[in-house]
Amino acid sequence: MIRKHLRRIGATAGVIAALVSVAVASASATGSQADPSVPGTLRVFAGPYEQAQFCEGGPTPVISSARGGALAASPTEFGKDAGKNRSYSSLRATFEVAEPGEAPLITKTKRIWPNGMVFNLALAAGDLKPGEYQFRLQAIGGNQASAWTPWCTFTVTQ
């Protein structure tokens, strides 16, 4: 009798293990690592407690050279698969910061935040002199990279 129950438990455990492996493989195949999207919703932060200044549909974002700031984006456009059982936690992003029409001054690859929903490049005080700049980024998942985002122009003041 005990052997019979042990066989049932073993068979059930095998079925559960198979289902878990299928679920994990399915999540990996549909996750961002297999096919990273072009990041969206590019934004600039003038400080850690400042509201986002969006690159589209508003005035040119501004940060201070004396305080620094941050450049950020979402792993996908808001509304496009955002939050639909997708995990972006394995993504990285390569940021490029340049003066308009010039070669990049800064090129850095950063891991996505632990929440899996924000790419972020911190700019320390003095990293950029006052003037006009632009940034863009591309998502990287595994051995694949997305296309680059359009450039986002921003101004650095004293």
Residue pairs with C-beta under 8 A, 6 or more apart in sequence:
27 85
27 87
28 34
30 85
30 86
31 86
31 87
31 88
31 90
31 141
32 75
32 76
32 86
32 87
32 88
32 90
32 91
32 139
32 141
33 90
33 91
33 141
33 142
34 141
34 142
34 144
35 141
35 144
36 75
36 91
36 138
36 139
36 140
36 141
36 144
36 145
36 146
37 75
37 76
37 77
37 80
37 81
37 139
37 146
38 76
38 77
38 138
38 139
38 146
38 147
38 148
38 149
39 73
39 74
39 75
39 76
39 93
39 119
39 137
39 138
39 139
39 146
39 149
40 73
40 74
40 76
40 77
40 78
40 80
40 149
41 54
41 73
41 74
41 77
41 78
42 54
42 55
42 56
42 71
42 72
42 73
42 135
42 136
42 137
42 149
42 150
42 152
43 52
43 53
43 54
43 55
43 61
43 71
43 72
43 73
44 52
44 53
44 55
44 61
44 62
44 63
44 69
44 70
44 71
44 72
44 152
44 154
45 51
45 52
45 53
45 63
45 69
45 70
45 71
45 72
46 53
46 61
46 62
46 63
46 64
46 67
46 69
47 67
47 68
47 69
48 70
50 69
52 72
53 59
53 61
53 62
53 154
54 61
55 61
55 152
55 153
55 154
60 153
60 154
60 155
61 152
61 153
61 154
61 155
62 154
62 155
62 156
62 157
63 69
63 123
63 128
63 154
63 155
63 156
63 157
64 156
64 157
64 158
65 125
65 126
65 128
65 129
65 130
65 156
65 157
65 158
66 125
66 126
66 158
67 125
68 122
68 123
68 124
68 125
68 126
68 127
69 122
69 123
70 120
70 121
70 122
70 123
71 95
71 97
71 120
71 121
71 123
71 135
71 137
71 152
71 154
72 118
72 119
72 120
72 121
73 93
73 118
73 119
73 137
73 149
74 82
74 117
74 118
74 119
75 88
75 91
75 112
75 116
75 117
75 119
75 139
76 82
76 86
76 88
87 116
88 112
88 116
88 117
89 112
89 114
89 116
90 112
90 141
90 142
91 111
91 112
91 116
91 119
91 139
91 140
91 141
92 109
92 110
92 111
92 112
92 139
92 140
92 141
93 109
93 110
93 112
93 119
93 137
93 138
93 139
93 140
94 107
94 108
94 109
94 137
94 138
94 140
94 145
95 106
95 107
95 108
95 109
95 110
95 119
95 121
95 135
95 136
95 137
96 104
96 106
96 107
96 135
96 136
96 137
96 148
97 104
97 105
97 106
97 107
97 121
97 123
97 128
97 133
97 134
97 135
98 104
98 105
98 106
98 133
98 134
98 135
99 105
99 131
99 132
99 133
99 134
100 132
100 133
100 134
100 151
100 153
105 128
105 133
106 121
106 127
108 121
109 140
110 119
110 120
110 121
112 118
112 119
113 119
113 120
119 137
119 139
121 135
121 137
128 156
129 156
130 156
130 157
130 158
131 155
131 156
132 153
132 154
132 155
132 156
133 153
133 154
133 155
133 156
134 151
134 152
134 153
134 154
135 151
135 152
135 154
136 148
136 149
136 150
136 151
136 152
137 148
137 149
138 145
138 146
138 147
138 148
138 149
139 145
139 146
140 146
